[in-house]
Amino acid sequence: MSTVTTPTQPPDQVRSWGDVKRWLHRDLVQRGAIAPGTSLGLAAVLRDPVNLFMFLLRAKEWTVNARVPAIFRLPVAVMFRRQSVRLGFCIPPNTFGPGLAIVHYGPIVVNGNARIGANCRTHVCVNIGGSGGLVDVETARGLAPVIGDNVYIGPGAKVFGPVRIADSCAIGANAVVNASFDEPGCSIAGVPARLISRKGSEGMILKASGASENEEIKK
């Protein structure tokens, strides 16, 4: 039986301005904000508050991972914080892989130690959290979910604790996931969540491709 392939600390992170553009391109294609193969325009970023948040999230990741100078890092941090509060998002940097699709604005809470793979589609009122209790920082890193690639997370779903969700799974609305599901392509739902089918996220996830190496954000 296959298991989750997403490592706790993904080897590919946003580490340059080029990475910001490539990852954002995948995010907006997955969300349906732009068509695959089209250029990433500034208008696409500014016309929707969630698109703007996605840009600020990827820019924040770049400033953190590349340790850019404070003259760039601080303004990005302020704008990212303001947009997060405005939309009700608590999504720390370096938690989601490329191709993240946040369908609507509204409460979404993600533990900073969680790791979610590429092409995740998530809805409002989702909570991806660690185990309860007061623990030290090192222990906490092993107590948050690890979710694979191409996973669909329905509205109101809760995933918490040191659980693993395999690639191409679908988590139903209002499910409470407190156990691992290591079989790729399964659909889970209920309180607590259980296997209900093996259809998974088929038809729910677009396998978004990245932007070209030299793509620029254009007006």
C-alpha positions as CSV (number, residue, x, y, z in Angstrom):
1,M,0.0,0.0,0.0
2,S,1.4,3.4,-1.0
3,T,1.9,6.1,1.6
4,V,2.0,9.9,1.5
5,T,4.9,11.1,-0.6
6,T,5.0,14.7,0.7
7,P,8.0,15.0,3.1
8,T,7.8,16.9,6.4
9,Q,10.1,19.6,5.0
10,P,9.5,19.9,1.2
11,P,12.7,20.2,-0.9
12,D,11.1,22.8,-3.2
13,Q,10.2,26.1,-1.6
14,V,9.8,29.6,-2.9
15,R,13.4,30.9,-2.8
16,S,13.5,33.5,-5.5
17,W,11.3,36.1,-7.3
18,G,11.1,33.6,-10.2
19,D,9.7,31.0,-7.8
20,V,7.1,33.5,-6.6
21,K,5.9,33.9,-10.2
22,R,6.0,30.2,-11.0
23,W,4.1,29.1,-7.8
24,L,1.6,31.9,-8.1
25,H,0.9,30.9,-11.7
26,R,0.1,27.4,-10.6
27,D,-2.1,28.7,-7.8
28,L,-4.1,30.9,-10.0
29,V,-4.5,28.3,-12.7
30,Q,-5.7,25.8,-10.1
31,R,-8.1,28.3,-8.8
32,G,-9.4,29.1,-12.3
33,A,-8.3,32.7,-12.2
34,I,-6.2,32.3,-15.3
35,A,-6.2,29.7,-18.1
36,P,-3.3,27.2,-18.3
37,G,-0.6,28.5,-20.7
38,T,-1.5,32.2,-20.3
39,S,0.7,34.9,-18.9
40,L,0.5,35.9,-15.3
41,G,-0.9,39.5,-15.5
42,L,-1.0,42.1,-12.7
43,A,-4.7,42.5,-13.4
44,A,-5.4,38.9,-12.4
45,V,-3.7,39.5,-9.1
46,L,-5.5,42.7,-8.3
47,R,-9.0,41.9,-9.4
48,D,-9.7,39.4,-6.6
49,P,-8.8,39.6,-2.9
50,V,-7.9,35.9,-2.7
51,N,-5.6,36.2,-5.7
52,L,-3.9,39.1,-4.0
53,F,-3.5,37.0,-0.8
54,M,-1.9,34.2,-2.9
55,F,0.6,36.7,-4.3
56,L,1.4,38.0,-0.8
57,L,1.7,34.5,0.6
58,R,4.2,33.5,-2.1
59,A,6.1,36.8,-1.7
60,K,6.2,36.3,2.1
61,E,7.7,32.8,1.6
62,W,10.3,34.2,-0.7
63,T,11.3,36.9,1.9
64,V,11.5,34.2,4.7
65,N,13.3,31.5,2.7
66,A,15.8,33.7,0.9
67,R,16.3,36.1,3.9
68,V,15.9,39.1,1.7
69,P,16.8,42.5,3.1
70,A,14.4,44.1,5.6
71,I,13.5,46.9,3.2
72,F,11.6,44.3,1.1
73,R,10.7,41.9,3.9
74,L,8.9,44.3,6.3
75,P,6.4,45.8,3.7
76,V,5.5,42.3,2.5
77,A,5.0,41.1,6.0
78,V,2.7,44.0,6.8
79,M,0.6,43.6,3.6
80,F,0.4,39.8,4.1
81,R,-0.8,40.3,7.7
82,R,-3.4,42.8,6.7
83,Q,-4.8,40.7,3.8
84,S,-4.8,37.6,6.0
85,V,-6.9,39.4,8.7
86,R,-9.1,40.9,6.1
87,L,-10.0,37.6,4.5
88,G,-10.0,35.5,7.7
89,F,-7.0,33.4,6.7
90,C,-4.4,32.0,9.2
91,I,-2.1,30.4,6.7
92,P,1.6,30.5,7.6
93,P,4.3,30.5,4.9
94,N,5.7,27.2,3.7
95,T,2.7,25.1,4.6
96,F,1.2,24.6,1.1
97,G,2.9,23.4,-2.1
98,P,2.3,25.1,-5.5
99,G,-1.1,25.0,-7.1
100,L,-3.1,26.0,-3.9
101,A,-6.7,26.9,-4.7
102,I,-8.6,28.7,-2.0
103,V,-12.1,28.7,-3.3
104,H,-13.6,31.5,-1.2
105,Y,-12.5,33.9,1.5
106,G,-13.6,33.1,5.0
107,P,-12.1,31.4,8.0
108,I,-9.2,29.0,7.2
109,V,-6.7,28.0,10.0
110,V,-3.6,26.0,9.3
111,N,-0.9,25.0,11.8
112,G,2.5,26.3,10.9
113,N,4.0,22.8,11.2
114,A,1.5,21.2,8.8
115,R,2.7,20.3,5.3
116,I,0.3,20.1,2.4
117,G,1.5,19.0,-1.1
118,A,0.9,20.5,-4.5
119,N,-2.5,21.2,-6.1
120,C,-4.6,21.3,-2.9
121,R,-8.1,22.7,-3.3
122,T,-9.6,23.9,0.0
123,H,-12.8,25.6,1.1
124,V,-14.0,27.9,3.9
125,C,-14.0,26.9,7.6
126,V,-11.2,24.4,7.1
127,N,-8.9,23.8,10.1
128,I,-5.6,21.9,9.7
129,G,-4.2,21.7,13.3
130,G,-1.8,20.0,15.6
131,S,-2.6,17.9,18.6
132,G,-4.0,19.7,21.6
133,G,-1.8,20.5,24.6
134,L,1.2,22.4,25.5
135,V,4.4,21.0,24.1
136,D,7.9,22.3,23.2
137,V,8.7,23.5,19.7
138,E,10.6,20.4,18.6
139,T,7.8,18.1,19.7
140,A,5.1,20.2,18.1
141,R,6.7,19.8,14.7
142,G,5.8,16.1,14.7
143,L,2.2,16.7,15.8
144,A,0.7,18.3,12.7
145,P,-0.8,16.8,9.6
146,V,1.1,15.8,6.5
147,I,-1.2,15.9,3.4
148,G,-0.2,14.7,0.0
149,D,-0.6,16.1,-3.5
150,N,-3.9,16.7,-5.3
151,V,-6.0,16.6,-2.2
152,Y,-9.5,18.2,-2.1
153,I,-10.6,19.5,1.3
154,G,-14.4,20.3,1.6
155,P,-16.0,23.1,3.6
156,G,-15.8,22.8,7.3
157,A,-13.4,19.9,7.3
158,K,-11.1,19.5,10.3
159,V,-7.8,17.6,10.1
160,F,-5.7,17.5,13.2
161,G,-2.9,15.7,14.9
162,P,0.0,13.7,13.5
163,V,-2.0,12.2,10.7
164,R,-1.1,11.5,7.1
165,I,-3.4,11.8,4.1
166,A,-2.2,10.2,0.9
167,D,-2.2,11.7,-2.6
168,S,-5.4,12.4,-4.6
169,C,-7.7,12.0,-1.6
170,A,-11.0,13.9,-1.1
171,I,-12.1,15.0,2.4
172,G,-15.8,15.6,2.7
173,A,-17.5,18.6,4.1
174,N,-17.5,18.9,7.9
175,A,-15.4,15.7,8.2
176,V,-13.3,15.3,11.3
177,V,-10.0,13.6,10.4
178,N,-8.1,12.3,13.4
179,A,-6.5,9.2,11.9
180,S,-4.2,8.6,8.9
181,F,-5.5,7.4,5.5
182,D,-2.5,6.0,3.6
183,E,-4.3,4.7,0.5
184,P,-4.1,7.2,-2.4
185,G,-7.3,8.2,-4.2
186,C,-9.7,7.6,-1.3
187,S,-12.7,9.6,-0.3
188,I,-13.3,10.1,3.4
189,A,-16.1,11.8,5.3
190,G,-17.9,11.7,8.6
191,V,-17.2,12.3,12.3
192,P,-14.8,10.7,12.8
193,A,-13.8,10.4,9.2
194,R,-14.0,7.0,7.5
195,L,-13.4,5.6,4.0
196,I,-16.6,6.0,1.9
197,S,-15.3,5.4,-1.6
198,R,-12.1,5.1,-3.7
199,K,-13.0,7.9,-6.2
200,G,-10.8,10.4,-4.4
201,S,-10.3,13.9,-5.8
202,E,-10.8,12.8,-9.4
203,G,-12.6,15.6,-11.3
204,M,-12.0,18.1,-8.5
205,I,-8.4,19.0,-9.0
206,L,-6.7,20.5,-12.0
207,K,-3.1,19.4,-12.5
208,A,-1.8,22.9,-12.8
209,S,1.5,23.4,-14.6
210,G,4.1,26.0,-13.7
211,A,4.9,29.2,-15.5
212,S,7.8,29.3,-17.9
213,E,11.2,30.1,-16.5
214,N,11.3,33.6,-17.9
215,E,7.7,34.6,-17.3
216,E,7.1,38.1,-16.0
217,I,4.1,39.6,-14.2
218,K,2.8,42.0,-16.9
219,K,0.2,44.8,-16.7
